[in-house]
Amino acid sequence: MRKKSALFAAGLLVFAVVGGTFNQSHAATVVTIATVNNGDMIRMQGLTDDFTAKNPDITLEWVTLEENVLRQRVTQDIAAKGGQFDVLTIGTYEVPIWGNNGWLVSLNDLPPDWDVDDLLPAIRNGLTVDGQLYAAPFYGESSMVMFRKDLMAKAGLEMPDAPTWDFIKEAAAAMTDKDNEVYGVCLRGKAGWGENMAFLTATANSFGARWFDEDWKPQFDSREWADTLNFYVDLMNSYGPPGASTNGFNENLSLFQQGKCGMWIDATVAASFVTNQNDSTVTDSVGFALAPDNGLGKRGNWLWAWSLAIPAGSDATDAAKKFISWATSREYTELVASKEGWANVPPGTRKSLYANPAYQEAASFAEMTLNSINAADPTQPTVDPVPYTGVQFVAIPEFAGIATQVGQEFSAALAGQQSVAEALEKAQALTTDEMEAAGY
């Protein structure tokens, strides 16, 4: 059993003299938090003095990891009931599966002033299983187009509020200036079910593609998937940055902030970073639009929340709940606003934020973010019917492993290591094998 005392962990006993006798002091409860190295989480770590000042009996320990590594570590630990962590940063994909497995602690007993009814319905529903809230959303997101208005104007084009993929290709061609290291479009290429496959699955929805038909038969041999992957690879090879097959969210964020991307289609949460004057060189020229479509009734945007949850193996449940209720509260939002301005608060979780005039004024992206979240429908994510829920993922336990392998094949196609046809053929074969082995 992992010790929860910071004092015992250091091998120390602290005694206080009280009335001529020695009494052991109360040891602080250690809450170990596994989190992703995204900007909002890094910001939260910098503000936790507020929490520890209010809760001097709780010590926070952080394990901050890159997204793919985080998913691997927490999945291994929770499945094995390893007890390494007390608070997990997990996504909308894991919550319903892990909640059903009994791996998470219910958060239905968070304090009334935390106000569960203030959560956006789309976000709350994705974190609830059989009436039990199993995770508290730290920030919610969809995806949208972030673009350089100055480069768009220079190209003689105007970004529609709801662009098509054809327009994105046209604009990417017009904005690309490789001699000056300006690339028309930056998209995820790094392999991972939550990296390139999140983007490509959502994109595929707008091309009419599906992961599975209604009988759970894989569909990578379909024309729609061929159209999706050929369009993506051609777009990136023609107008994307070099080395795109190794670029994920953070790498593309850096490129956009440095002024090297004409357009970036990615998580709405990035909006506060690309418009932050302390970090971005293009702050004053950023515009926003809905994720593209092909006129088939589905846009290429996803729905996600990075959320905080407690594994059933934790022996610091009460302290973990205190931390979660602090980190996901309206009061935390106000703390961020007081330190770094309203535009930088964690978005996409609470109705009250989008009704707040101060936020609406400070965040030029607020309305587009909310519209993007509301436009995503996990229950009907595709043009044709499917037996699964999830926009950029398939809500079955096998998906993470399968999509990780498929993502490697698609990343290899982008890198020129194999053809699109070869990548799709391998994806079809491996997905079929894995699903048959799982009993589908």
C-alpha positions in Angstrom: 0.0 0.0 0.0 1.4 3.4 -1.0 1.8 5.7 2.0 -0.2 8.9 1.9 1.8 10.9 4.4 4.3 13.3 3.1 6.1 13.1 6.4 6.3 9.3 6.5 7.3 9.3 2.8 10.3 11.3 3.8 11.0 8.9 6.7 10.3 11.5 9.3 8.3 11.7 12.5 7.4 15.1 13.7 6.6 15.6 17.3 5.3 18.6 19.2 5.7 19.3 22.9 2.3 19.8 24.4 2.0 20.0 28.2 5.3 18.3 28.8 4.5 15.2 26.5 5.3 14.4 22.9 2.3 14.1 20.5 2.7 13.0 16.9 1.5 15.8 14.6 -1.1 15.3 11.9 0.5 14.3 8.7 -0.6 15.8 5.4 -2.6 13.7 3.0 -0.8 13.4 -0.3 -2.9 13.6 -3.4 -1.0 12.4 -6.5 -2.4 13.9 -9.7 -1.7 12.5 -13.2 -2.2 15.1 -15.8 -1.5 16.0 -19.4 1.1 18.6 -20.4 -1.5 20.9 -22.1 -1.4 24.7 -21.3 -4.5 24.8 -19.1 -3.2 22.0 -16.9 0.2 23.7 -16.6 -1.5 26.9 -15.7 -3.6 25.1 -13.0 -0.4 23.7 -11.4 0.9 27.3 -11.1 -2.3 28.4 -9.2 -2.5 25.6 -6.7 -1.2 27.7 -3.9 -4.7 28.9 -3.6 -5.9 25.4 -2.9 -3.1 24.4 -0.5 -3.6 27.7 1.5 -7.2 26.7 2.0 -6.4 23.0 2.6 -3.1 22.9 4.6 -3.7 19.3 5.4 -3.4 18.2 1.8 -0.2 18.0 -0.2 -0.4 17.8 -4.0 2.1 15.8 -6.1 2.1 16.1 -9.9 2.9 13.6 -12.6 2.7 15.6 -15.9 3.0 13.6 -19.1 2.6 13.9 -22.8 -0.8 12.9 -24.0 0.0 9.5 -25.4 2.1 8.6 -22.4 -0.5 9.8 -20.0 -3.1 7.6 -21.5 -0.9 4.5 -21.4 0.2 5.1 -17.8 -3.2 5.7 -16.3 -4.9 2.9 -18.3 -2.3 0.4 -17.1 -2.6 1.6 -13.5 -6.3 1.7 -13.2 -6.8 -1.7 -14.9 -4.3 -3.3 -12.6 -5.6 -1.4 -9.5 -2.1 -0.1 -9.0 -3.0 2.8 -6.8 -0.3 5.1 -8.1 -2.7 8.1 -8.6 -5.5 9.7 -6.7 -6.7 12.0 -9.4 -6.6 11.1 -13.1 -6.9 13.5 -16.1 -9.0 11.4 -18.5 -11.2 12.1 -21.5 -14.7 11.6 -22.6 -13.7 8.3 -24.2 -12.6 6.6 -21.0 -15.2 7.8 -18.5 -18.2 5.7 -19.6 -16.1 2.6 -20.1 -14.2 2.9 -16.8 -17.4 3.9 -15.0 -19.2 0.8 -16.2 -16.2 -1.3 -15.1 -16.4 0.1 -11.5 -13.0 1.6 -11.8 -14.0 5.2 -10.9 -15.5 6.8 -7.8 -18.8 8.6 -8.2 -18.7 12.4 -7.9 -22.4 12.8 -7.2 -21.6 14.0 -3.7 -19.6 17.0 -4.6 -20.7 20.1 -2.7 -24.0 21.7 -3.7 -22.3 25.0 -4.5 -20.2 23.2 -7.1 -23.5 23.2 -9.1 -23.6 20.2 -11.4 -26.6 21.7 -13.2 -24.4 24.5 -14.5 -22.5 22.1 -16.7 -23.2 22.2 -20.4 -25.5 19.2 -21.2 -23.4 17.8 -24.0 -20.3 17.7 -21.7 -22.2 16.4 -18.6 -23.9 13.6 -20.5 -20.6 12.3 -21.7 -19.3 12.0 -18.2 -22.4 10.3 -16.7 -23.2 6.6 -16.5 -26.5 5.4 -15.0 -27.1 8.7 -13.3 -23.6 8.8 -11.7 -21.2 11.6 -12.6 -17.8 9.8 -12.8 -15.6 12.8 -13.8 -15.7 16.6 -13.4 -14.8 18.5 -16.6 -11.8 20.7 -16.4 -12.3 22.0 -19.9 -14.5 21.1 -22.8 -13.8 21.4 -26.4 -14.9 20.8 -29.9 -12.7 21.6 -32.9 -12.7 24.5 -35.3 -10.7 26.4 -37.9 -8.2 28.9 -36.6 -6.8 31.1 -39.4 -4.7 34.1 -40.2 -7.0 36.9 -41.3 -4.1 38.9 -42.7 -2.9 36.0 -44.9 -6.5 35.2 -46.0 -7.0 38.9 -47.1 -3.6 38.9 -48.8 -4.8 35.8 -50.8 -7.9 37.7 -51.8 -10.2 35.3 -49.9 -12.7 35.5 -47.1 -13.2 32.7 -44.7 -16.9 31.7 -44.4 -18.3 31.0 -40.9 -19.0 27.4 -42.1 -16.3 26.5 -44.7 -16.2 23.4 -46.9 -13.1 21.2 -47.3 -12.8 22.4 -50.9 -12.5 26.0 -49.6 -9.9 24.9 -47.1 -7.8 23.4 -49.9 -8.2 26.5 -52.0 -7.2 28.8 -49.2 -4.2 26.6 -48.2 -2.9 26.8 -51.7 -3.2 30.5 -51.8 -1.6 31.1 -48.4 1.4 28.8 -48.7 4.7 30.5 -49.0 7.3 27.8 -48.4 10.3 30.1 -49.1 9.3 32.1 -46.1 8.3 29.0 -44.0 4.6 29.8 -44.1 2.4 26.8 -44.7 -1.3 27.0 -45.7 -2.5 24.4 -43.2 -1.3 22.6 -40.1 -3.0 19.4 -39.1 -2.2 16.6 -36.7 0.0 13.9 -38.1 1.5 12.3 -35.0 0.3 8.7 -34.5 -2.1 8.1 -31.6 -5.8 7.4 -31.1 -6.2 10.8 -29.5 -3.8 12.5 -31.9 -4.0 12.0 -35.6 -7.0 9.6 -35.3 -9.1 12.1 -33.4 -8.7 14.5 -36.3 -9.0 11.9 -39.0 -12.1 10.2 -37.5 -13.9 13.5 -37.2 -12.8 14.5 -40.7 -14.0 11.1 -42.0 -17.4 11.7 -40.6 -17.8 14.7 -42.9 -16.7 12.6 -45.9 -19.4 10.1 -45.2 -17.0 7.5 -43.8 -17.6 5.2 -40.8 -15.4 3.0 -38.6 -17.9 0.2 -38.7 -21.2 -0.5 -40.4 -24.3 -1.6 -38.4 -22.9 -5.1 -38.1 -19.6 -4.0 -36.7 -17.7 -4.7 -39.9 -14.7 -2.4 -40.4 -15.1 0.1 -43.3 -11.6 1.1 -44.2 -12.0 -0.6 -47.6 -14.8 2.0 -48.5 -14.6 4.7 -51.0 -15.4 7.3 -48.3 -12.2 6.4 -46.3 -10.1 6.4 -49.4 -11.5 9.9 -50.2 -10.7 11.1 -46.7 -7.2 9.8 -46.4 -6.2 10.8 -50.0 -7.5 14.3 -49.4 -5.7 14.7 -46.1 -2.3 13.3 -47.4 -2.5 15.4 -50.5 -3.4 18.5 -48.6 -0.6 18.1 -46.1 2.1 17.1 -48.6 1.2 20.1 -50.8 0.6 22.8 -48.3 1.6 21.5 -44.8 4.8 22.0 -42.9 7.7 19.5 -43.2 7.8 16.7 -40.7 4.0 16.8 -40.3 3.8 13.1 -39.4 5.4 13.9 -36.0 3.2 16.9 -35.2 0.5 16.7 -32.7 -1.5 19.3 -30.8 1.4 21.0 -29.0 3.7 21.0 -32.1 1.1 22.6 -34.3 0.2 25.1 -31.6 3.8 26.2 -31.5 3.9 26.5 -35.3 0.8 28.6 -35.4 2.0 30.9 -32.6 5.2 31.5 -34.5 3.2 32.6 -37.6 4.0 29.5 -39.7 0.5 28.3 -40.3 -2.2 30.0 -42.4 -4.9 27.7 -41.0 -5.0 25.2 -38.1 -7.9 22.9 -37.6 -7.8 21.6 -34.0 -9.3 21.8 -30.5 -11.3 25.0 -29.7 -9.3 25.2 -26.4 -6.3 26.4 -28.4 -8.1 29.7 -29.1 -6.9 31.3 -25.9 -3.3 30.3 -26.6 -3.2 31.6 -30.2 -4.7 34.9 -29.1 -2.5 35.3 -26.0 -0.1 38.2 -26.5 2.5 36.7 -24.2 2.8 33.5 -26.3 1.6 34.2 -29.8 3.2 36.4 -32.5 -0.1 36.5 -34.5 -2.5 37.5 -31.7 -4.2 40.4 -33.6 -4.8 38.5 -36.8 -6.5 35.3 -35.7 -10.0 34.4 -36.9 -12.3 31.4 -36.2 -14.7 29.3 -38.2 -16.6 26.1 -37.8 -14.8 22.9 -38.8 -15.2 22.1 -42.5 -17.9 19.9 -44.2 -18.6 18.4 -47.6 -22.3 19.2 -47.7 -23.3 15.8 -46.4 -24.8 17.0 -43.2 -21.8 16.4 -40.9 -19.0 18.7 -40.0 -15.5 17.5 -39.2 -15.6 18.6 -35.5 -15.3 16.5 -32.4 -16.5 16.7 -28.8 -14.2 16.2 -25.9 -13.6 17.1 -22.3 -10.4 16.7 -20.3 -11.8 15.8 -16.9 -10.7 14.9 -13.4 -11.6 11.6 -11.9 -10.8 9.5 -8.9 -9.7 5.8 -9.4 -11.4 3.3 -7.2 -8.0 2.2 -5.9 -7.3 5.6 -4.3 -6.9 5.8 -0.5 -7.3 9.6 -0.4 -10.8 9.9 -1.9 -12.0 12.7 0.3 -9.0 14.8 -0.3 -9.1 14.1 -4.0 -12.7 15.2 -4.1 -11.8 18.5 -2.4 -9.1 19.1 -5.1 -11.4 18.2 -8.0 -14.2 20.5 -6.7 -11.7 23.3 -6.4 -10.1 22.8 -9.8 -13.4 22.5 -11.8 -15.4 25.2 -9.9 -16.6 28.7 -11.0 -14.3 30.0 -8.3 -11.3 28.5 -10.0 -12.4 30.2 -13.3 -12.6 33.5 -11.5 -9.1 32.9 -10.0 -7.7 32.4 -13.5 -9.5 35.5 -14.8 -8.1 37.6 -11.9 -4.5 36.4 -12.7 -4.5 36.1 -16.5 -7.7 37.6 -17.8 -11.0 36.2 -18.8 -9.8 35.0 -22.3 -7.6 32.5 -20.6 -10.0 30.7 -18.4 -10.7 26.9 -19.0 -13.5 26.9 -21.6 -16.4 24.6 -22.6 -17.8 23.3 -19.4 -20.3 25.7 -17.8 -23.3 27.5 -19.0 -22.6 30.4 -16.7 -19.3 31.2 -18.4 -21.0 31.7 -21.8 -23.6 33.9 -20.1 -20.9 36.1 -18.6 -20.5 39.4 -20.4 -16.9 39.8 -19.2 -16.0 36.5 -20.9 -18.0 37.3 -24.0 -16.1 40.6 -24.4 -12.7 39.2 -23.7 -12.9 36.0 -25.7 -13.5 36.6 -29.4 -13.7 32.9 -29.9 -16.4 32.2 -27.2 -19.4 32.1 -29.6 -17.7 29.9 -32.1 -16.5 27.5 -29.4 -20.0 27.1 -28.0 -21.5 26.7 -31.5 -18.9 24.0 -32.3 -19.6 22.1 -29.1 -23.3 22.2 -29.7 -22.8 21.1 -33.4 -21.3 17.8 -32.4 -23.6 14.9 -31.8 -21.9 11.7 -30.3 -25.2 9.7 -30.7 -25.3 10.3 -34.5 -21.8 11.1 -35.5 -21.9 9.9 -39.1 -23.8 10.3 -42.3 -24.9 6.7 -42.4 -26.1 4.8 -39.3 -23.6 3.2 -37.0 -23.9 1.0 -33.9 -21.6 3.2 -31.8 -21.4 6.5 -30.0 -18.6 9.0 -30.1 -17.6 11.6 -32.7 -13.8 11.3 -32.9 -13.7 7.9 -31.2 -15.8 4.7 -30.9 -16.9 4.1 -27.4 -15.8 0.5 -27.0 -12.8 -0.7 -24.9 -11.0 -2.1 -28.0 -11.0 1.2 -29.8 -7.9 2.7 -28.1 -5.7 -0.2 -29.1 -7.0 -0.5 -32.6 -6.9 3.2 -33.3 -3.4 3.4 -32.1 -2.3 0.8 -34.7 -4.4 2.4 -37.4 -2.9 5.8 -36.5 0.6 4.4 -37.0 -0.4 3.2 -40.5 -1.9 6.6 -41.5 1.0 8.5 -40.1 3.3 6.3 -42.2 1.3 7.2 -45.3 1.6 10.9 -44.5 5.4 10.4 -44.1 5.6 8.7 -47.5 6.6 5.4 -46.1 3.7 3.6 -47.8 0.8 4.5 -50.0 -2.7 5.5 -48.9 -4.0 2.3 -50.4 -1.5 0.2 -48.4 -2.4 2.1 -45.2 -6.1 1.5 -45.6 -5.6 -2.2 -46.5 -3.5 -2.7 -43.3 -6.1 -0.8 -41.3 -8.9 -2.9 -42.6 -7.0 -6.2 -41.9 -5.8 -5.3 -38.4 -9.2 -3.9 -37.3 -11.0 -7.0 -38.6 -8.6 -9.3 -36.7 -8.9 -7.3 -33.5 -12.7 -7.1 -33.6 -13.1 -10.8 -34.4 -10.8 -11.7 -31.5 -12.9 -9.5 -29.3 -16.0 -11.4 -30.3 -17.8 -8.8 -32.4 
